[in-house]
């Protein structure tokens, strides 16, 4: 067996396992197992067959091994609005549909629009991005840590290509605002704060009021407002 014209037995032995196969019923199947480290780009392998019965030596047959990549990363999301998961595929030989699997290991149906919206995405030059939008009401019912899967199979070589399943962990976070109360000496400078957690991006706005009045409209020299800096799903 060869890869791009080079005998695989002289390549890294740990990356290839050759089996001549077993004869039976007028047939024999030889296999080449390609380890992950060597299976990173589309490759052409060659099966060289010799048979005294047929008086042939090194009869060459090319075997194509194409590869593609799937990116489906873990995410933390807020439960206050609909959220979308994206399964990004590149290197496909032909467009193929993506199947979405829910945390209970059930296939998500296209008609379950009360809970989900599936967009297969557009196939362009071997790549596509399929999205699953989870409705806000469904997010409220999910466990705080939920595993979703995207599954696909080559449409170019469907008979012998395996199902590819990628999974991600969706961490659900709820919104909370914790006041940091204080008791201090009268007529001294002090700083009070609110810790807002359960957010995945900087707050759009922060307003401080006293007795219902925006402190910015009070004596400006007496109050200094800081919106704080976002980090680790929190802002103070």
Secondary structure, 3 states (H helix, E strand, C coil): CEECCEEHHHCCHHHEEEECCCCECCECCCEEEECHHHCCCCEEEEEEEEECCCCEEEEEEEEEECCCEEECCCEEEECCCCEEEEEEEECCCCCCCCEEECCCCCECCCCCCCCEEEECCCCECCEEEEEEEECHHHHHHCCCEEEEEEEECCCCCCCCCCCEEEEEEEEEECCEEEEECCCCCCCCCCCCEEEEECCCCCCCCCCCEECCEEHHHCCHHHCCCCCCCEECCEEC
